[in-house]
Amino acid sequence: MVVAIIVSMVAFLDSNVANLALPATERDLGGGLPLQQWVVDGYLLALAALILPGGSISDLFGRVPVLRFGLAAFGTGSLLAAAAAWPSMLIAARLIQGLGGALLVPGSLALINSAFDRADRPAAIGSWTAWTSTAFALGPLLGGLTVDALGWRWIYIWLAIPVIVGFALTFWLHPTPAPAERARVDVAGAVLSATGLGATVYALIEAQQRGWTSPMVALSSVVGVVALVAFVAWERRAPHPMVPLQLLTTRNFAAANLATAFVYGGLTLGSLATALYLQEVAGYPAIVAGLSTLPSPIVSFLFARRVGNAAARIGPRVFLVAGPVLAGVGLLLIRPYANDLGFATSLLSGRLVLAAGLALIITPLTSALTAVACLGLVAAGPLNDASFARLLEVAAALFFLGAVVSGVAIANQVAGAPTADRCDADDPSRHVVTADPVVTVTAEQCVPCFQARQHGGLDAPRVHA
């Protein structure tokens, strides 16, 4: 449990505190807004490239060895980032960090699943969630203090310390289940998705400086689009697809992914723009930028569980419509004036409304890449009152689009057609929906059975419960 918590906290802290160091990093190394975008997107690109095949890699080589590799890669990237002497070195370090981070969070959850019995697993995951949420809340405060008192390089030094501790603790772990012999890694899918994402994001970031007519930007655009189209075509016929496209035929699954892509795109765009504006234009220290993020984890801690229980009773649609609308309104309440942003009157009030909206729509997603890449295009020049307001308006529009998608496409679960989330270990014919009340459905409605059929067939329900 300690290992799982440590490695997850590292990944969450990185994405949380790196934004606060961007202005100081740019002042030290130069590179302007493109460097700041690449510091964020370099990490996310590598994360997105490896997180999808990460599960198969763990099955193939073993959970603990892969976890150690992820820790080693993340730690190496952190130390290289702390020592970066020029922008390209920092970007390369962030790519290495992202490759390691892609193996940490999934690896920590897999470690919990293999170490705890079914009866103890919910409590274990609850403890994991509580501690990682604490890191998410305290990270911006510690990050802001570190940047103001010690400098931006210490952000990455602090991140390396728990990595070293976690790596050492892995040698005290009990043996975990042997690697699955039938595990297959979709190498072609991983290469195509990484190429498509990387080339597209490069074009979006560099277009502001070079223009869309630049040969490199134009070539990257074409390569990115072609690679992403080829990725979809490959996944349709791959024997062991990284992303089984049949899942997208499920209405709620496809709609929820599209809606949350808009929601978290808006959140990432708005949060990054706010962190940069507060420090670079309004002149606030990094600690104030960190304090401005506190409403979200506090409100989430107080209300997320209650919202989850309510959604289980009445269905998710009302929350996935009201939440994005409320969050978008919160962003529009943050209004700059004369290169200033009143902390209590404008920023705090807007962040509180945004936090209330997010508490209604908390779902996992890593699709924030294109939002960060488009930051320079939307700003259309230096960051100032007008461009900051425009960025927040675009971010709010993304939230509103998420609400529209949810309202139109999300269907509340109806009686007689539930989707099972686990199989009964004692009776393979039972597929259980762990809602209130618990009901039993057929194998055709069981998500784990569907996923197991896509990855080599069903052995026993315990394998994929």
MARVEX-44100 format. One record per residue (C-alpha): z, y, x; residue in one letter. Coordinates in steps of 0.02 Angstrom, whole numbers, padded with zeros to 5 digits, always signed. Layout:
<sites>
ZYXa ...
</sites>
This chain:
<sites>
+00000+00000+00000m +00042+00120+00142v -00127+00087+00225v -00221+00109+00061a -00132+00274+00026i -00157+00343+00202i -00343+00308+00213v -00376+00377+00038s -00274+00534+00070m -00380+00568+00224v -00542+00560+00125a -00474+00669-00016f -00399+00796+00104l -00561+00815+00199d -00662+00866+00048s -00521+00979-00008n -00481+01079+00148v -00649+01092+00238a -00709+01228+00118n -00562+01339+00167l -00615+01334+00350a -00797+01383+00319l -00782+01572+00345p -00682+01552+00505a -00803+01418+00565t -00953+01530+00537e -00869+01676+00626r -00838+01565+00777d -00999+01465+00788l -01123+01575+00694g -01257+01495+00587g -01228+01596+00429g -01231+01521+00255l -01344+01373+00305p -01210+01311+00426l -01078+01323+00291q -01188+01226+00170q -01224+01092+00300w -01040+01072+00341v -01013+01025+00159v -01175+00931+00127d -01181+00841+00294g -01022+00751+00245y -01078+00719+00066l -01250+00657+00119l -01178+00525+00234a -01049+00480+00101l -01183+00457-00032a -01295+00356+00085a -01163+00225+00123l -01045+00223-00026i -01166+00124-00137l -01195-00021-00014p -01016-00004+00050g -00949-00139-00066g -01078-00266-00011s -01045-00223+00172i -00859-00256+00146s -00897-00423+00063d -01013-00471+00205l -00904-00425+00355f -00729-00427+00281g -00624-00289+00202r -00504-00256+00346v -00637-00251+00485p -00745-00133+00382v -00593-00026+00342l -00554-00015+00528r -00734+00034+00564f -00724+00170+00431g -00562+00238+00506l -00635+00236+00681a -00793+00327+00625a -00695+00456+00526f -00574+00487+00669g -00716+00504+00795t -00806+00627+00681g -00645+00728+00658s -00616+00745+00845l -00798+00791+00876l -00788+00923+00739a -00630+00996+00817a -00719+01008+00985a -00886+01072+00917a -00961+01204+01030a -01117+01242+00926w -01172+01219+00744p -01277+01062+00768s -01130+00973+00850m -01019+01013+00702l -01150+00953+00577i -01171+00790+00673a -00982+00767+00673a -00978+00793+00485r -01112+00659+00462l -01006+00537+00562i -00854+00582+00457q -00952+00550+00298g -01008+00378+00357l -00827+00332+00389g -00764+00411+00227g -00887+00307+00124a -00792+00150+00176l -00615+00218+00156l -00583+00247-00030v -00676+00092-00095p -00597-00008+00046g -00423+00049+00000s -00446+00000-00183l -00517-00169-00131a -00365-00192-00020l -00249-00162-00169i -00348-00282-00278n -00337-00421-00150s -00154-00392-00103a -00075-00379-00276f -00071-00502-00419d -00146-00450-00584r +00024-00414-00661a +00073-00299-00517d -00096-00216-00494r -00080-00076-00625p +00084-00015-00549a +00008-00024-00375a -00144+00077-00426i -00029+00200-00514g +00067+00228-00352s -00096+00247-00257w -00156+00377-00383t +00008+00474-00378a +00009+00490-00189w -00175+00533-00173t -00157+00662-00311s -00014+00739-00213t -00128+00754-00063a -00260+00834-00173f -00132+00964-00231a -00052+01002-00063l -00211+00995+00041g -00274+01172+00005p -00102+01247+00042l -00086+01157+00208l -00268+01191+00247g -00250+01377+00213g -00093+01390+00319l -00177+01295+00460t -00333+01405+00462v -00230+01566+00459d -00099+01513+00587a -00189+01395+00707l -00377+01408+00677g -00512+01307+00590w -00521+01172+00725r -00345+01115+00684w -00406+01062+00512i -00500+00919+00593y -00361+00880+00717i -00237+00857+00574w -00361+00741+00487l -00372+00631+00642a -00184+00599+00651i -00164+00494+00490p -00324+00403+00536v -00244+00344+00699i -00086+00291+00607v -00185+00199+00473g -00292+00110+00603f -00137+00048+00693a -00058-00013+00530l -00208-00120+00487t -00153-00242+00622f +00006-00279+00521w -00091-00326+00365l -00091-00504+00301h -00259-00593+00302p -00372-00547+00157t -00499-00660+00071p -00642-00716+00183a -00809-00625+00169p -00918-00685+00028a -01059-00793+00097e -01177-00738-00042r -01153-00552-00011a -01317-00460+00011r -01342-00281+00069v -01487-00186-00010d -01547-00112+00155v -01713-00047+00085a -01624+00038-00060g -01497+00118+00057a -01634+00185+00173v -01738+00254+00029l -01591+00339-00057s -01528+00415+00106a -01702+00477+00151t -01732+00549-00022g -01565+00638-00029l -01572+00700+00150g -01749+00769+00142a -01721+00852-00028t -01558+00935+00024v -01636+00993+00188y -01777+01078+00091a -01657+01162-00031l -01545+01231+00107i -01680+01285+00229e -01796+01361+00098a -01691+01519+00092q -01716+01552+00279q -01889+01479+00309r -01971+01497+00138g -02052+01362+00033w -02217+01382+00127t -02137+01327+00291s -02216+01163+00349p -02046+01083+00379m -01981+01134+00207v -02140+01080+00118a -02145+00913+00211l -01961+00881+00175s -01988+00917-00010s -02130+00792-00020v -02038+00660+00080v -01882+00681-00026g -01972+00665-00192v -02077+00517-00134v -01926+00426-00063a -01824+00450-00223l -01968+00388-00331v -01989+00239-00215a -01802+00206-00227f -01811+00192-00416v -01964+00079-00404a -01879-00033-00276w -01718-00048-00374e -01817-00110-00525r -01878-00264-00431r -01752-00289-00290a -01667-00461-00294p -01497-00382-00258h -01513-00200-00313p -01390-00071-00250m -01400+00015-00420v -01443-00106-00563p -01553+00006-00669l -01517-00099-00824q -01349-00011-00830l -01441+00149-00872l -01503+00071-01034t -01324+00080-01097t -01319+00245-01192r -01142+00300-01147n -01160+00249-00965f -01320+00349-00939a -01260+00499-01039a -01090+00504-00955a -01170+00503-00782n -01289+00644-00827l -01150+00747-00907a -01031+00725-00762t -01170+00769-00639a -01184+00938-00725f -00994+00956-00736v -00955+00917-00555y -01108+01013-00495g -01037+01165-00584g -00863+01133-00516l -00922+01115-00336t -01037+01266-00344l -00902+01375-00422g -00763+01318-00305s -00866+01340-00146l -00927+01512-00200a -00749+01566-00240t -00680+01505-00074a -00815+01600+00021l -00803+01760-00083y -00613+01771-00072l -00615+01765+00118q -00781+01843+00168e -00798+01982+00039v -00629+02015-00043a -00537+01994+00123g -00402+01873+00066y -00326+01752+00193p -00365+01567+00183a -00194+01528+00110i -00235+01632-00045v -00398+01536-00066a -00294+01377-00057g -00168+01440-00184l -00308+01479-00307s -00347+01292-00322t -00171+01241-00373l -00192+01256-00563p -00314+01110-00570s -00203+00973-00494p -00048+01039-00583i -00129+01040-00755v -00210+00872-00720s -00043+00796-00669f +00040+00860-00828l -00094+00817-00956f -00225+00696-00888a -00131+00539-00942r -00103+00607-01117r -00286+00655-01132v -00335+00480-01074g -00227+00400-01208n -00296+00515-01341a -00475+00480-01288a -00440+00293-01301a -00385+00318-01482r -00515+00439-01550i -00660+00420-01429g -00720+00524-01280p -00851+00637-01360r -00738+00778-01418v -00659+00790-01245f -00826+00785-01154l -00889+00928-01262v -00734+01038-01270a -00687+01013-01087g -00849+01077-01007p -00857+01223-01129v -00679+01274-01085l -00711+01254-00899a -00870+01359-00909g -00777+01497-01000v -00645+01492-00863g -00776+01525-00730l -00849+01670-00829l -00675+01750-00838l -00675+01768-00648i -00760+01937-00628r -00771+02030-00461p -00766+02219-00454y -00798+02331-00304a -00783+02190-00177n -00616+02137-00248d -00550+02003-00361l -00382+02029-00445g -00281+01874-00406f -00174+01874-00563a -00284+01968-00686t -00451+01884-00649s -00442+01737-00529l -00283+01652-00589l -00321+01671-00774s -00496+01602-00750g -00435+01457-00643r -00304+01411-00774l -00436+01401-00910v -00549+01304-00792l -00406+01184-00754a -00375+01155-00939a -00558+01110-00962g -00558+00993-00813l -00404+00904-00880a -00510+00850-01028l -00655+00782-00925i -00580+00697-00771i -00702+00561-00720t -00759+00498-00549p -00920+00570-00480l -00997+00609-00310t -01153+00699-00372s -01115+00873-00306a -01248+00875-00169l -01387+00975-00248t -01265+01105-00315a -01205+01147-00139v -01382+01142-00072a -01438+01270-00203c -01298+01392-00159l -01410+01501-00049g -01554+01498-00173l -01446+01556-00317v -01357+01688-00213a -01528+01752-00153a -01457+01845-00005g -01286+01896+00064p -01132+01855-00039l -01074+02008-00136n -01010+02053-00309d -01178+02028-00393a -01224+01864-00307s -01047+01795-00331f -01054+01833-00517a -01226+01751-00525r -01161+01595-00439l -01018+01581-00563l -01138+01606-00708e -01249+01465-00645v -01096+01354-00620a -01038+01394-00797a -01212+01353-00863a -01199+01181-00780l -01036+01152-00872f -01116+01204-01037f -01261+01085-01006l -01136+00946-00978g -01058+00987-01147a -01228+00983-01232v -01272+00814-01156v -01104+00744-01207s -01117+00809-01384g -01293+00741-01409v -01287+00576-01316a -01107+00514-01300i -01058+00396-01439a -00878+00354-01480n -00842+00168-01471q -00858+00091-01643v -00767-00060-01710a -00862-00222-01683g -00964-00158-01536a -00843-00129-01392p -00883-00150-01208t -00769-00270-01115a -00697-00214-00950d -00629-00380-00890r -00640-00568-00917c -00497-00682-00965d -00444-00782-00813a -00389-00933-00916d -00528-00939-01044d -00703-00892-00980p -00765-00871-01158s -00649-00723-01189r -00700-00550-01133h -00564-00421-01157v -00568-00237-01197v -00405-00163-01133t -00396-00029-01265a -00276-00010-01410d -00288-00133-01494p -00350-00266-01371v -00503-00354-01440v -00614-00497-01383t -00804-00484-01374v -00950-00591-01319t -01016-00614-01142a -01164-00500-01181e -01044-00354-01206q -00945-00386-01046c -00981-00264-00904v -00909-00375-00763p -01014-00523-00823c -01169-00414-00824f -01134-00352-00648q -01098-00527-00587a -01264-00590-00656r -01350-00451-00559q -01267-00506-00396h -01291-00693-00389g -01227-00765-00552g -01058-00811-00623l -00940-00925-00529d -00774-00906-00617a -00698-00763-00716p -00566-00733-00583r -00702-00685-00459v -00754-00531-00555h -00609-00497-00674a 
</sites>
